[in-house]
Amino acid sequence: MSPAARTRVVRGCAAGGLFAFAALIVLLAFSATIEMETFPGLRENLAPVAVVMLGCALLPAAGAVALAGWRSRAAWVLTGCLAALVALRLWTLAPMLHCWSYESVGREEDGSYTCVNRGDMLP
């Protein structure tokens, strides 16, 4: 195998690893906040953590595109899929982002969210 071909293989594998890492971060952001949407009640406010995780997931995806090469269609397709998942998650988190500085989020029966600091609930 020529050195140029070996370099392409190594860069492609590294790009694949970065895409897998970015997908794992997006999956963790989904799993950290999925309980907040399922049923009414008071939950710990993990929405800001999920937003930061989603922002951090775009960095390895950009690095993977840089490694794979700007003309790599597979890299752009994977980046587009990750960007669509990030946008979907941000769209679902948007109603609770007004509670950014609160420790808890309460989901009401109608689907709206209320912001609560649990220390304020003590007698």
VEXLUM-248209 format. One record per residue: x, y, z of N, C-alpha, C in turn. Coordinates in steps of 0.001 Angstrom, whole numbers, plus 524288, in hexadecimal, padded with zeros to 5 digits. Layout:
<sites>
XYZXYZXYZ
...
</sites>
This chain:
<sites>
803557FB76800008000080000800008038A804D180000
8022E808817FCBE8055280D3F7FC5B8046A810BF80120
80825814158025E8077681791806E0802B181B2B80652
8017F81CE5801A37FCF08204B800D77F7E081D5380209
7F7988186D8004B7F2EC81551801567F2708142A8072C
7F6CE81310809AD7F6C38120480F467F4EF816DD81246
7F6A081B6F810997F5028204B813187EF258211C8128B
7ED0D81FFB80DE17E7658207C80D137E45881CC981093
7E64B81808811347E39E81434814827E3AD815FB81A35
7E82A817C981C067E8998198C821727E51B81E5182263
7E5258220281EBC7E1CE8269A81F577DC098252581F32
7DAA38217681BD87D53281FB081B987D37E81CFB82098
7D6DF819C1822CC7D59881722827C07D53081B0F82C32
7D8B181ED582C4B7D874822DA8305B7D3748261482FC9
7D1F78274F82B087CD1A82A3482A2A7C86D826F582BF5
7C878821E682AD57C44281E7D82CA97C3EF81E5583294
7C86B81E348352C7C87781E4E83ADF7C6538236583D0A
7C7AC827B583A837C59982CC583C3F7BFB482D2283B69
7BDC982B05837127B82582AFE8362D7B5648279E83A3D
7B7B28232E83BA27B56081FD683FA57B549822A1844EB
7B977825758462C7B9AC8286584B0C7B58382CB084B23
7B4E582F70846CD7B0DE833878467B7AB6A8312A8470C
7AA8482CB0844A17A56D82A19845147A46F8285584AB2
7A8778269784D617A7E78250A852D27A675829B885641
7A8D682E31855407A78D832E78583F7A1DC8347485751
7A011834338527279A9A8357E85142796EF831A1853F6
7985182CA1853EC79522828AF8568C794D9829B985C69
7993382B2B85EC77993082C728645A795DB8314C8657E
795FA83522861FD792B7839C4862B778CE7838588625B
78B8C834BB85ED878623832F385E7C7849C8301F8637F
787F182C9586551786898296A869D57868082C8A86EE8
78979830C686F327899E833E1873FA78487836D0874EE
781AF83809870D877D0583B4F87176777FF838CA86F91
77816833F486DF3773548318986BDA76F31830E887016
770D083030874FC76D0F82F8C8793876A038349387A3D
76C5483905878FE769C183E05879F3764E383EAF87696
7648383BDF8724E7601F83C7786EB075BED8385786F56
75D0A8341B8721C7599482F98871F5754968303087514
754F0831EB879F7750368325587D22750AC83702880CB
74C3D8390F882A574C5283DBA885F774F2883CC288B1D
7514C840F488D44753ED840A689249758D7843F489256
75B4A84427896CE75FEF84754897A2764CF8441989681
76854846378935876D2F84386891ED771D084723892A5
77658844CF8933D77B27847E48935277BE284A6388DF6
77D8C84F3C88DDC77E1D8521D888F27834D850B988652
7831284D228829A787B084B8B87FAD787CC84DDB87A32
7841D85138878F1783E88538A873BB788D6856AC87271
78AF4859E3875FE78FC685CB0874A4794618590687395
794A8854C387683798CF850EF875A37983B84E788703B
7937184D3F86EC47927984AE5869A8793DB84EA88653F
792B0853AC865EA793FB8578A861DE799E5857F686135
79CB985802865837A27085840865337A4918534A862A2
7A25884ED2864027A412849ED861977A319849F585BB3
79E9984BFE85A1F79D6484C2C854897A12484FCD851A4
7A27C8542A854207A65C857A4851BD7ABAC8550E8514C
7AD118521A855507B21A84F59855387B22E84AED8513C
7ADAE848D084FE17AD828449784C0A7AECD846868468F
7ADFF84B83845987AF1F84D8F840617B4FA84E2183F69
7B80884EAB8438D7BDB484F37842E17C04984A49840AD
7BF498459C842DB7C195840FB8406D7BF8C83FF983AE6
7BAA98417C839E37B894840CB8349A7BB808444D830C2
7BCA28491B832577BFA784C9E82EF67C53784A8F82E3D
7C77784878832637CCAF84622831EE7CCB48416E82E56
7C88583E6682E817C82E839D882B157C7CA83B778255B
7C4E183F9C824507C48B8418C81EF07C9E58437781D28
7CCB684616820A57D1F0847F781F447D5A08436981E39
7D52E83F498214D7D88A83AB98206D7D71B837CB81B74
7D20C8373781A8D7D0548343A815FE7D13183732810E9
7D18283C3D811527D22A83F6480C9A7CD278423180B53
7CDB2846F5809847C92084A31808767C5BF848088040F
7C7FC844CA800B27C4F8842B47FC4D7C27A83D6D7FD7F
7C2F983B8E802397C0C783680803B17BADF836F380466
7B7F38346F800FE7B239834958015D7B04A831C08062F
7B2C982D698078C7B11D82A7780C2F7B1AE82DC581115
7B5F2830B5811727B6C583404816077B2998383E8165A
7B13983A8B811FE7AD3A83E9F8120B7A7DB83C6381338
7A6C1837B4811537A1B28353C812777A14E8340181847
7A56F831C581A8A7A5678309F820227A50A8359A82363
7A7BD839A5821C17A76983EA0824877A1E5840E38242A
79F798406881FAB79A108422C81F137965483F1F82287
7971F83A09822FE793D1836D88266F794838387082C1F
799658393882DBA79A5F83AEE833177980E8405B83411
7989C843DE8304D796698491B830E279076848E08313E
78E028455C82E4D78851844C582E96786AB842B4833F0
789A383EFD836177886B83D0883B52789248413F83F79
78D3D8445D83EF078E29848B084297789B584CA484239
7881684DF583D80783C7851AC83CD277EB484F7F83F0C
77DB784A7B83E477790B8480B840717790E8485084663
77D868472A848AF77DCD8474384E6777D4984CD08507F
77FB68509184DEC77F29855FF84FA777989857E184F22
776E38561284B1E771698577E84A5E76E0D8553E84EC4
76F498507A8508076C5084E2D854CD76DBE8509685A06
772908526685A9577435854D685F7C7729F85A9C85FDB
7714485CFE85B8E7702E8629C85B7776C0E8645B85F6B
767B88618F8603A763DC8636F86408765DE863AA869A5
769CE860A186AF076BBD860A987058770B8863DD87104
772A08665286CEA777778694E86D5A776C786E7587047
771FC87049870F57713D87501874167725C873F4879DB
772E886F0487B4F7742F86D83880B377A1086C9088163
77D3B86EFC87E2B782DE86E0187E067856486E778836C
784018726788684786B18736288B75783EC870F78902E
7800886DC188F4C77D3B86B388939B77F3E8659F89446
77E9B86385899127808785E3C89A0377CBF85A0A8983E
777BF85B4C897E8773DC85761896777700F8598689271
76DCB855E888F85769D68573588B9C76518853D888CC1
7609A8565288D0575BC68537188DCD7589F8535D888CD
7572784EC58871E753E884E4B8826874E4284DF28841A
74B0985156881E07457F85188883367427584DB187FCA
73D8A84CDE8811A73A2C8494A87E237398384AF987877
7397185026877827389B852188723773D998522A86EF3
741FE8508587139746E38505686E5574A5F8550A86F29
74891858EA8720774BD785D7A8731674FA585C3B87784
7538985F92878257578D85EB687C1A757B38634B87FE1
7585486221884E9758FC86620888E175E658658A88B4D
760B1869DB88CB9765EF869EF88EF67658486A04894E4
76893866C889783768498665689D2576DC5865D689F65
76ECA868CA8A38477365867D88A6C077187864DD8AB7F
773938603E8AC637719785CF68B09D7728B85F5D8B5F3
7767A8629B8B68877767865408BB7977304868F08BCD9
7704B86B0B8B8F476BEC86E928B9DC7671886BA68BBD6
76709866848BB577627D863688BCD6762A9861DC8C29C
766FF862C08C53C7676D861458CABE7640F864D98CE1A
761EE862C48D27575E9E8660C8D5CB761B486A238D8B3
</sites>
